[in-house]
Amino acid sequence: MNPLLLRLYPAGFRRAFGDEMAEAYRQATEGAGPLTRLREAGDIVAHALRLRLGVGSAQRGGRLFAATAPFALAATGAHAAFLLASTLNLAYVTGLPDFRAPLGYVMSGFSVLTLIGAVLALSGRFASGARTVFAGVAGNTVCFVIAVLPGVLDMPLAHLAYLAPPLMIAALPLLCPPDLHPPCRIRTTTGLVALLLWAPLSVVLLAVLDAGGIGMMPLWRFAVTVTAALALAGRPALSGIRTSGQFALAAAPFPVLGYFAGVVGQDTAVPCLVLLAATGLGVRLWRSRHADTTGRA
């Protein structure tokens, strides 16, 4: 192993497991190509970073990120689906698509990539899906920076405040310890392919139905994508929320990305917060009742 990679770990961990880590890396990369070496190096960097930040699987931080990661993925996937539906809705209603410039096509492509990554991660291919989500959000961020140059250089702090939260939410699942990744929910290739086809087709259907007058409200459109994403995350994600801190971190991405989607503002912030508080109370009551039922059984 490259000594620089090993030095990323805390000194105590290096003394206790350094030789074991070096041997495992050697076996994993022996005769491997550059992509495999890069992936293994990336895994080592992520593992060392989790240990430095205190978010390992045996630590409270690691369990916190593991419990809230599905909701960060659901919020990011819902946001990407909302952006795609809004773009298609504009094109369908006015005939003037929002992606007339080449960069707009690229940004829509990154939104599709983000949506596919969220579906992959929530269906059980967590590691590859979370990386895909982050790549899609990062790509969209780069496109946005290119689109608004030189404004970024004139007001860097303002643009950083706008660009950082979606990136941070997309990066949150990457901090989930590998041994705490959610289990695979859709095990067959056929089921996974059907789900990957269903997601973009549903976005198209939402855009067309909304143009027909069923919705005509961005908040409604965002609520539909959030509901679908939460349904995909399913009961296993909900059962992982055990504390108020976990619920707060799990709920936060939805109003934040709703704000960046333009659907959560001064008029809708209070109802959204009330809804989140009611949801948190409902989850707490459900868990208490479930625990009582289990205890009596």
Disulfide bonds with the S-S distance in Angstrom:
none
